[in-house]
Amino acid sequence: MALSLRLSRGGSKKRPYYRIVVADARSPRDGRFIEKIGTYNPLLAKDSPERVKLDADRAKHWLSVGAQPTDRVLRFLDAAGVKERAARNNPKKAEPGEKAKERAEERATKAAEAAEAAAAASAAPAPAEEDATNEGVSSEQPAEGDAEAPTGADEPQSADQPAEG
């Protein structure tokens, strides 16, 4: 008979409460079990001592008999110091996906283009500013009459001007 240390769900809807049980691996999740060795209440705070209650001696006994713990129960056993859990290593989990890599490349190319444009823009006006200071004319002043002349119907009318009609 294949034995497993697993969680058996109890409690009401949206309010889970689990028993840590030793059961035949073929029996239903909440069905018949051999022995209850602890409880788990996920609604309590993680640092609460009432969250996981486990009879370590009985757990050691069932592990020595050959019972296999589920992943979650193995976490509890590791926290209690009953059984060591093997560290997992999945370096690919942290890698971004293909679409994320493509978006990052696009952002990098746009940033490089913007940096080149900014460098070109800052390099080109520098000689022009020197020429403007030599001539005595400031490049910041608009040309006479061009900026204040209305361009026609494209420009929206301000609130203080009456509408033509």
N, CA and C atoms as a LAMMPS dump frame, in Angstrom:
ITEM: TIMESTEP
0
ITEM: NUMBER OF ATOMS
495
ITEM: BOX BOUNDS ff ff ff
-5.0000000000000000e+02 5.0000000000000000e+02
-5.0000000000000000e+02 5.0000000000000000e+02
-5.0000000000000000e+02 5.0000000000000000e+02
ITEM: ATOMS id mol type element x y z
1 1 1 N 0.852 -1.169 0
2 1 2 C 0 0 0
3 1 3 C 0.902 1.237 0
4 2 1 N 0.706 2.154 -0.992
5 2 2 C 1.492 3.382 -1.094
6 2 3 C 0.896 4.435 -0.168
7 3 1 N 1.685 4.865 0.788
8 3 2 C 1.221 5.851 1.756
9 3 3 C 1.726 7.236 1.38
10 4 1 N 0.926 8.245 1.713
11 4 2 C 1.363 9.614 1.476
12 4 3 C 0.968 10.489 2.657
13 5 1 N 1.817 11.462 2.938
14 5 2 C 1.511 12.508 3.912
15 5 3 C 0.981 13.665 3.09
16 6 1 N -0.265 14.027 3.302
17 6 2 C -0.865 15.059 2.468
18 6 3 C -1.882 15.862 3.242
19 7 1 N -2.447 16.864 2.559
20 7 2 C -3.449 17.727 3.165
21 7 3 C -4.835 17.243 2.786
22 8 1 N -5.729 17.239 3.768
23 8 2 C -7.131 16.91 3.539
24 8 3 C -7.929 18.163 3.865
25 9 1 N -8.688 18.67 2.895
26 9 2 C -9.358 19.953 3.066
27 9 3 C -10.62 19.818 3.887
28 10 1 N -10.784 20.775 4.759
29 10 2 C -12.006 20.89 5.544
30 10 3 C -12.415 22.35 5.53
31 11 1 N -13.282 22.738 6.431
32 11 2 C -13.72 24.124 6.474
33 11 3 C -14.848 24.373 5.504
34 12 1 N -15.288 25.61 5.464
35 12 2 C -16.407 25.949 4.592
36 12 3 C -15.894 26.637 3.331
37 13 1 N -16.833 27.048 2.513
38 13 2 C -16.51 27.703 1.258
39 13 3 C -15.743 29.005 1.532
40 14 1 N -14.654 29.214 0.827
41 14 2 C -13.791 30.388 0.939
42 14 3 C -13.067 30.484 2.286
43 15 1 N -13.176 29.47 3.135
44 15 2 C -12.507 29.463 4.437
45 15 3 C -11.85 28.101 4.653
46 16 1 N -10.745 27.834 3.96
47 16 2 C -10.137 26.502 4.03
48 16 3 C -9.474 26.221 5.375
49 17 1 N -9.486 24.965 5.72
50 17 2 C -8.807 24.453 6.901
51 17 3 C -8.354 23.051 6.53
52 18 1 N -7.101 22.749 6.739
53 18 2 C -6.563 21.471 6.289
54 18 3 C -6.092 20.622 7.461
55 19 1 N -6.28 19.308 7.309
56 19 2 C -5.686 18.343 8.23
57 19 3 C -4.499 17.722 7.517
58 20 1 N -3.413 17.561 8.226
59 20 2 C -2.255 16.852 7.674
60 20 3 C -2.45 15.394 8.054
61 21 1 N -2.628 14.55 7.039
62 21 2 C -3.004 13.159 7.295
63 21 3 C -2.056 12.196 6.594
64 22 1 N -2.068 10.968 7.09
65 22 2 C -1.408 9.845 6.425
66 22 3 C -2.529 9.052 5.778
67 23 1 N -2.449 8.894 4.457
68 23 2 C -3.527 8.209 3.747
69 23 3 C -2.949 7.353 2.637
70 24 1 N -3.762 6.415 2.19
71 24 2 C -3.408 5.628 1.019
72 24 3 C -3.419 6.583 -0.175
73 25 1 N -2.426 6.494 -1.027
74 25 2 C -2.302 7.408 -2.158
75 25 3 C -3.475 7.296 -3.119
76 26 1 N -4.176 6.146 -3.104
77 26 2 C -5.289 5.942 -4.034
78 26 3 C -6.613 6.45 -3.487
79 27 1 N -6.68 6.809 -2.213
80 27 2 C -7.943 7.269 -1.63
81 27 3 C -8.2 8.727 -2.015
82 28 1 N -9.458 9.175 -1.963
83 28 2 C -9.787 10.552 -2.339
84 28 3 C -9.11 11.577 -1.424
85 29 1 N -9.001 12.797 -1.917
86 29 2 C -8.322 13.859 -1.167
87 29 3 C -8.897 14.048 0.226
88 30 1 N -10.211 14.154 0.314
89 30 2 C -10.863 14.388 1.603
90 30 3 C -11.445 13.107 2.186
91 31 1 N -11.092 11.981 1.613
92 31 2 C -11.697 10.714 2.024
93 31 3 C -11.002 10.067 3.203
94 32 1 N -11.046 8.75 3.204
95 32 2 C -10.542 7.96 4.319
96 32 3 C -9.043 8.156 4.497
97 33 1 N -8.612 8.267 5.749
98 33 2 C -7.193 8.389 6.044
99 33 3 C -6.843 7.461 7.193
100 34 1 N -5.563 7.225 7.372
101 34 2 C -5.099 6.3 8.402
102 34 3 C -4.908 7.021 9.731
103 35 1 N -4.245 8.175 9.698
104 35 2 C -3.982 8.911 10.931
105 35 3 C -3.859 10.398 10.636
106 36 1 N -4.379 11.212 11.543
107 36 2 C -4.231 12.663 11.454
108 36 3 C -3.003 13.04 12.284
109 37 1 N -2.023 13.691 11.637
110 37 2 C -0.798 14.036 12.362
111 37 3 C -0.622 15.541 12.555
112 38 1 N -1.558 16.349 12.067
113 38 2 C -1.442 17.788 12.275
114 38 3 C -2.531 18.555 11.56
115 39 1 N -2.446 19.89 11.667
116 39 2 C -3.409 20.775 11.013
117 39 3 C -2.667 21.94 10.371
118 40 1 N -3.35 22.577 9.408
119 40 2 C -2.814 23.748 8.726
120 40 3 C -3.969 24.697 8.464
121 41 1 N -3.839 25.934 8.97
122 41 2 C -4.867 26.95 8.77
123 41 3 C -4.248 28.108 7.982
124 42 1 N -4.471 28.173 6.668
125 42 2 C -3.832 29.206 5.847
126 42 3 C -4.376 30.609 6.082
127 43 1 N -5.476 30.744 6.817
128 43 2 C -6.049 32.065 7.062
129 43 3 C -5.317 32.82 8.169
130 44 1 N -4.537 32.119 8.967
131 44 2 C -3.788 32.771 10.039
132 44 3 C -2.512 33.404 9.487
133 45 1 N -1.936 34.315 10.255
134 45 2 C -0.7 34.988 9.849
135 45 3 C 0.436 33.974 9.724
136 46 1 N 1.376 34.266 8.83
137 46 2 C 2.453 33.314 8.571
138 46 3 C 3.352 33.092 9.78
139 47 1 N 3.448 34.064 10.665
140 47 2 C 4.304 33.895 11.834
141 47 3 C 3.548 33.341 13.037
142 48 1 N 2.275 33.038 12.865
143 48 2 C 1.465 32.505 13.959
144 48 3 C 1.835 31.047 14.24
145 49 1 N 2.015 30.689 15.519
146 49 2 C 2.331 29.286 15.83
147 49 3 C 1.14 28.354 15.601
148 50 1 N -0.061 28.899 15.546
149 50 2 C -1.264 28.092 15.338
150 50 3 C -1.481 27.745 13.863
151 51 1 N -0.728 28.384 12.959
152 51 2 C -0.932 28.167 11.52
153 51 3 C -0.651 26.714 11.134
154 52 1 N 0.467 26.171 11.573
155 52 2 C 0.819 24.778 11.284
156 52 3 C 1.099 24.076 12.603
157 53 1 N 0.311 23.064 12.879
158 53 2 C 0.548 22.207 14.04
159 53 3 C 0.87 20.829 13.495
160 54 1 N 1.975 20.254 13.972
161 54 2 C 2.441 18.993 13.411
162 54 3 C 3.035 18.135 14.518
163 55 1 N 2.628 16.868 14.542
164 55 2 C 3.204 15.903 15.477
165 55 3 C 4.455 15.332 14.804
166 56 1 N 5.622 15.883 15.174
167 56 2 C 6.873 15.528 14.508
168 56 3 C 7.238 14.057 14.708
169 57 1 N 6.963 13.509 15.895
170 57 2 C 7.311 12.105 16.152
171 57 3 C 6.538 11.171 15.233
172 58 1 N 5.24 11.413 15.086
173 58 2 C 4.423 10.565 14.21
174 58 3 C 4.835 10.747 12.745
175 59 1 N 5.198 11.976 12.37
176 59 2 C 5.65 12.215 10.997
177 59 3 C 6.929 11.427 10.716
178 60 1 N 7.858 11.43 11.67
179 60 2 C 9.097 10.658 11.508
180 60 3 C 8.79 9.167 11.377
181 61 1 N 7.851 8.697 12.2
182 61 2 C 7.474 7.283 12.131
183 61 3 C 6.952 6.926 10.744
184 62 1 N 6.01 7.719 10.214
185 62 2 C 5.415 7.4 8.921
186 62 3 C 6.43 7.552 7.787
187 63 1 N 7.358 8.491 7.919
188 63 2 C 8.41 8.609 6.904
189 63 3 C 9.323 7.385 6.929
190 64 1 N 9.589 6.858 8.135
191 64 2 C 10.437 5.668 8.238
192 64 3 C 9.746 4.436 7.665
193 65 1 N 8.411 4.421 7.718
194 65 2 C 7.644 3.302 7.17
195 65 3 C 7.611 3.377 5.639
196 66 1 N 7.818 4.591 5.082
197 66 2 C 7.855 4.716 3.627
198 66 3 C 6.823 5.663 3.052
199 67 1 N 6.144 6.428 3.886
200 67 2 C 5.153 7.384 3.379
201 67 3 C 5.867 8.526 2.66
202 68 1 N 5.304 8.949 1.533
203 68 2 C 5.878 10.023 0.733
204 68 3 C 5.099 11.319 0.97
205 69 1 N 5.762 12.392 1.412
206 69 2 C 5.048 13.654 1.626
207 69 3 C 4.817 14.395 0.313
208 70 1 N 3.723 15.139 0.251
209 70 2 C 3.482 16.01 -0.897
210 70 3 C 4.389 17.232 -0.757
211 71 1 N 4.437 18.065 -1.787
212 71 2 C 5.321 19.231 -1.767
213 71 3 C 5.007 20.16 -0.601
214 72 1 N 3.741 20.458 -0.393
215 72 2 C 3.352 21.38 0.672
216 72 3 C 3.67 20.795 2.044
217 73 1 N 3.372 19.527 2.247
218 73 2 C 3.664 18.898 3.538
219 73 3 C 5.177 18.812 3.739
220 74 1 N 5.924 18.609 2.67
221 74 2 C 7.379 18.575 2.783
222 74 3 C 7.921 19.929 3.238
223 75 1 N 7.291 21.015 2.795
224 75 2 C 7.677 22.349 3.278
225 75 3 C 7.465 22.451 4.784
226 76 1 N 6.328 21.938 5.26
227 76 2 C 6.042 21.974 6.697
228 76 3 C 7.052 21.129 7.468
229 77 1 N 7.37 19.954 6.933
230 77 2 C 8.327 19.071 7.598
231 77 3 C 9.722 19.7 7.63
232 78 1 N 10.082 20.4 6.571
233 78 2 C 11.376 21.077 6.529
234 78 3 C 11.427 22.203 7.558
235 79 1 N 10.337 22.963 7.676
236 79 2 C 10.285 24.049 8.659
237 79 3 C 10.359 23.509 10.081
238 80 1 N 9.786 22.315 10.302
239 80 2 C 9.809 21.699 11.629
240 80 3 C 11.124 20.971 11.892
241 81 1 N 11.957 20.804 10.874
242 81 2 C 13.233 20.126 11.037
243 81 3 C 13.137 18.615 10.999
244 82 1 N 12.026 18.085 10.477
245 82 2 C 11.837 16.633 10.426
246 82 3 C 12.539 16.038 9.216
247 83 1 N 12.369 16.658 8.052
248 83 2 C 12.967 16.146 6.821
249 83 3 C 13.498 17.321 6.011
250 84 1 N 14.66 17.124 5.416
251 84 2 C 15.292 18.174 4.626
252 84 3 C 14.678 18.209 3.227
253 85 1 N 14.371 19.407 2.783
254 85 2 C 13.813 19.579 1.446
255 85 3 C 14.936 19.984 0.502
256 86 1 N 15.02 19.333 -0.639
257 86 2 C 16.075 19.638 -1.606
258 86 3 C 15.826 21.011 -2.221
259 87 1 N 16.883 21.793 -2.329
260 87 2 C 16.77 23.116 -2.93
261 87 3 C 16.557 22.959 -4.424
262 88 1 N 15.67 23.764 -4.956
263 88 2 C 15.398 23.714 -6.388
264 88 3 C 16.143 24.836 -7.076
265 89 1 N 16.541 24.588 -8.307
266 89 2 C 17.259 25.585 -9.072
267 89 3 C 16.67 25.624 -10.474
268 90 1 N 16.055 26.733 -10.807
269 90 2 C 15.49 26.913 -12.136
270 90 3 C 15.941 28.277 -12.653
271 91 1 N 17.148 28.36 -13.227
272 91 2 C 17.646 29.661 -13.661
273 91 3 C 16.853 30.252 -14.824
274 92 1 N 16.149 29.418 -15.58
275 92 2 C 15.382 29.932 -16.713
276 92 3 C 14.115 30.658 -16.265
277 93 1 N 13.693 30.445 -15.021
278 93 2 C 12.471 31.064 -14.537
279 93 3 C 12.584 32.586 -14.525
280 94 1 N 13.759 33.108 -14.229
281 94 2 C 13.947 34.548 -14.128
282 94 3 C 14.171 35.212 -15.482
283 95 1 N 14.427 34.434 -16.518
284 95 2 C 14.655 35.019 -17.836
285 95 3 C 13.349 35.55 -18.411
286 96 1 N 13.391 36.708 -19.068
287 96 2 C 12.176 37.214 -19.705
288 96 3 C 11.803 36.375 -20.926
289 97 1 N 10.54 36.41 -21.295
290 97 2 C 10.063 35.662 -22.446
291 97 3 C 10.493 36.309 -23.752
292 98 1 N 10.103 35.695 -24.871
293 98 2 C 10.51 36.19 -26.186
294 98 3 C 9.961 37.583 -26.456
295 99 1 N 8.681 37.79 -26.157
296 99 2 C 8.078 39.096 -26.424
297 99 3 C 8.723 40.178 -25.566
298 100 1 N 9.013 39.861 -24.328
299 100 2 C 9.654 40.837 -23.443
300 100 3 C 11.051 41.185 -23.951
301 101 1 N 11.765 40.186 -24.473
302 101 2 C 13.093 40.445 -25.038
303 101 3 C 12.983 41.361 -26.255
304 102 1 N 11.974 41.11 -27.119
305 102 2 C 11.772 41.946 -28.301
306 102 3 C 11.458 43.383 -27.896
307 103 1 N 10.591 43.548 -26.887
308 103 2 C 10.254 44.899 -26.421
309 103 3 C 11.49 45.598 -25.854
310 104 1 N 12.327 44.87 -25.15
311 104 2 C 13.545 45.454 -24.579
312 104 3 C 14.496 45.895 -25.692
313 105 1 N 14.606 45.082 -26.748
314 105 2 C 15.458 45.452 -27.876
315 105 3 C 14.931 46.706 -28.562
316 106 1 N 13.603 46.787 -28.744
317 106 2 C 13.012 47.968 -29.37
318 106 3 C 13.282 49.208 -28.531
319 107 1 N 13.116 49.086 -27.21
320 107 2 C 13.376 50.218 -26.321
321 107 3 C 14.846 50.633 -26.398
322 108 1 N 15.739 49.656 -26.482
323 108 2 C 17.168 49.96 -26.544
324 108 3 C 17.505 50.691 -27.844
325 109 1 N 16.922 50.24 -28.96
326 109 2 C 17.201 50.91 -30.234
327 109 3 C 16.621 52.323 -30.242
328 110 1 N 15.413 52.487 -29.69
329 110 2 C 14.818 53.83 -29.619
330 110 3 C 15.653 54.744 -28.729
331 111 1 N 16.139 54.219 -27.626
332 111 2 C 16.963 55.023 -26.722
333 111 3 C 18.276 55.407 -27.397
334 112 1 N 18.86 54.475 -28.156
335 112 2 C 20.104 54.767 -28.865
336 112 3 C 19.871 55.833 -29.932
337 113 1 N 18.758 55.72 -30.664
338 113 2 C 18.432 56.717 -31.685
339 113 3 C 18.199 58.08 -31.049
340 114 1 N 17.504 58.105 -29.918
341 114 2 C 17.246 59.37 -29.234
342 114 3 C 18.55 59.984 -28.732
343 115 1 N 19.452 59.153 -28.236
344 115 2 C 20.745 59.654 -27.759
345 115 3 C 21.563 60.216 -28.918
346 116 1 N 21.543 59.52 -30.07
347 116 2 C 22.257 60.014 -31.244
348 116 3 C 21.663 61.333 -31.718
349 117 1 N 20.334 61.418 -31.728
350 117 2 C 19.677 62.647 -32.164
351 117 3 C 19.998 63.793 -31.204
352 118 1 N 20.009 63.511 -29.916
353 118 2 C 20.328 64.544 -28.933
354 118 3 C 21.779 64.99 -29.077
355 119 1 N 22.67 64.034 -29.319
356 119 2 C 24.08 64.375 -29.504
357 119 3 C 24.262 65.206 -30.768
358 120 1 N 23.567 64.832 -31.83
359 120 2 C 23.658 65.579 -33.083
360 120 3 C 23.062 66.974 -32.914
361 121 1 N 21.954 67.075 -32.185
362 121 2 C 21.309 68.37 -31.975
363 121 3 C 22.178 69.273 -31.102
364 122 1 N 22.83 68.71 -30.103
365 122 2 C 23.668 69.53 -29.229
366 122 3 C 24.974 69.911 -29.926
367 123 1 N 25.456 69.081 -30.834
368 123 2 C 26.691 69.384 -31.551
369 123 3 C 26.456 70.423 -32.643
370 124 1 N 25.329 70.4 -33.321
371 124 2 C 25.05 71.318 -34.422
372 124 3 C 24.785 72.747 -33.94
373 125 1 N 23.984 73.018 -32.912
374 125 2 C 23.725 74.405 -32.514
375 125 3 C 24.93 75.084 -31.864
376 126 1 N 25.881 74.353 -31.343
377 126 2 C 27.019 74.963 -30.674
378 126 3 C 27.785 75.905 -31.615
379 127 1 N 28.14 75.52 -32.844
380 127 2 C 28.802 76.472 -33.741
381 127 3 C 27.864 77.598 -34.148
382 128 1 N 26.58 77.319 -34.286
383 128 2 C 25.624 78.351 -34.675
384 128 3 C 25.512 79.402 -33.581
385 129 1 N 25.562 78.991 -32.311
386 129 2 C 25.483 79.945 -31.214
387 129 3 C 26.712 80.843 -31.199
388 130 1 N 27.874 80.279 -31.522
389 130 2 C 29.081 81.093 -31.561
390 130 3 C 28.975 82.137 -32.659
391 131 1 N 28.427 81.763 -33.825
392 131 2 C 28.252 82.704 -34.92
393 131 3 C 27.258 83.784 -34.528
394 132 1 N 26.182 83.406 -33.824
395 132 2 C 25.16 84.365 -33.437
396 132 3 C 25.713 85.357 -32.425
397 133 1 N 26.54 84.916 -31.513
398 133 2 C 27.111 85.841 -30.537
399 133 3 C 28.098 86.781 -31.207
400 134 1 N 28.756 86.324 -32.245
401 134 2 C 29.689 87.181 -32.96
402 134 3 C 28.95 88.262 -33.727
403 135 1 N 27.775 87.959 -34.249
404 135 2 C 27.013 88.919 -35.025
405 135 3 C 26.275 89.895 -34.127
406 136 1 N 26.029 89.549 -32.878
407 136 2 C 25.324 90.438 -31.97
408 136 3 C 23.822 90.238 -31.999
409 137 1 N 23.304 89.256 -32.717
410 137 2 C 21.875 88.988 -32.789
411 137 3 C 21.596 87.723 -31.993
412 138 1 N 20.626 87.765 -31.101
413 138 2 C 20.282 86.591 -30.304
414 138 3 C 19.391 85.673 -31.123
415 139 1 N 19.667 84.377 -31.073
416 139 2 C 18.872 83.424 -31.837
417 139 3 C 17.539 83.133 -31.161
418 140 1 N 17.362 83.564 -29.904
419 140 2 C 16.124 83.287 -29.184
420 140 3 C 15.007 84.245 -29.563
421 141 1 N 15.324 85.418 -30.127
422 141 2 C 14.292 86.381 -30.479
423 141 3 C 13.656 85.995 -31.806
424 142 1 N 12.321 86.037 -31.879
425 142 2 C 11.666 85.699 -33.146
426 142 3 C 11.865 86.811 -34.168
427 143 1 N 11.714 86.447 -35.421
428 143 2 C 11.813 87.422 -36.496
429 143 3 C 10.649 88.387 -36.39
430 144 1 N 10.852 89.613 -36.86
431 144 2 C 9.813 90.624 -36.734
432 144 3 C 8.626 90.293 -37.617
433 145 1 N 7.426 90.306 -37.039
434 145 2 C 6.206 90.151 -37.805
435 145 3 C 5.823 88.73 -38.146
436 146 1 N 6.74 87.79 -38.254
437 146 2 C 6.414 86.427 -38.648
438 146 3 C 5.655 85.686 -37.559
439 147 1 N 6.053 85.816 -36.33
440 147 2 C 5.454 85.035 -35.258
441 147 3 C 4.087 85.566 -34.87
442 148 1 N 3.866 86.875 -35.004
443 148 2 C 2.603 87.444 -34.554
444 148 3 C 1.554 87.506 -35.647
445 149 1 N 1.897 87.256 -36.856
446 149 2 C 0.943 87.322 -37.951
447 149 3 C 0.021 86.121 -37.898
448 150 1 N -1.324 86.316 -38.005
449 150 2 C -2.245 85.178 -38.004
450 150 3 C -2.051 84.359 -39.266
451 151 1 N -2.198 83.035 -39.101
452 151 2 C -1.987 82.134 -40.228
453 151 3 C -3.27 81.84 -40.974
454 152 1 N -4.397 82.209 -40.459
455 152 2 C -5.638 81.972 -41.184
456 152 3 C -6.622 81.174 -40.362
457 153 1 N -7.409 80.321 -41.029
458 153 2 C -8.492 79.571 -40.398
459 153 3 C -7.989 78.378 -39.601
460 154 1 N -6.737 77.985 -39.766
461 154 2 C -6.208 76.838 -39.038
462 154 3 C -6.082 77.118 -37.544
463 155 1 N -5.901 78.356 -37.177
464 155 2 C -5.668 78.71 -35.785
465 155 3 C -7 78.839 -35.048
466 156 1 N -7.175 78.217 -33.885
467 156 2 C -8.433 78.354 -33.149
468 156 3 C -8.548 79.759 -32.574
469 157 1 N -9.783 80.251 -32.53
470 157 2 C -10.013 81.601 -32.032
471 157 3 C -10.022 81.599 -30.514
472 158 1 N -9.487 82.655 -29.935
473 158 2 C -9.463 82.744 -28.482
474 158 3 C -10.827 83.193 -27.974
475 159 1 N -11.022 83.108 -26.673
476 159 2 C -12.33 83.408 -26.084
477 159 3 C -12.637 84.899 -26.124
478 160 1 N -11.625 85.787 -26.121
479 160 2 C -11.886 87.223 -26.093
480 160 3 C -12.148 87.804 -27.476
481 161 1 N -11.931 87.034 -28.546
482 161 2 C -12.235 87.523 -29.881
483 161 3 C -13.625 87.045 -30.288
484 162 1 N -14.47 87.934 -30.831
485 162 2 C -15.809 87.505 -31.261
486 162 3 C -15.724 86.631 -32.51
487 163 1 N -16.656 85.708 -32.617
488 163 2 C -16.699 84.812 -33.769
489 163 3 C -17.222 85.56 -34.973
490 164 1 N -16.61 85.31 -36.12
491 164 2 C -17.061 85.962 -37.347
492 164 3 C -18.238 85.195 -37.919
493 165 1 N -19.161 85.939 -38.497
494 165 2 C -20.231 85.144 -39.039
495 165 3 C -21.261 85.901 -39.638
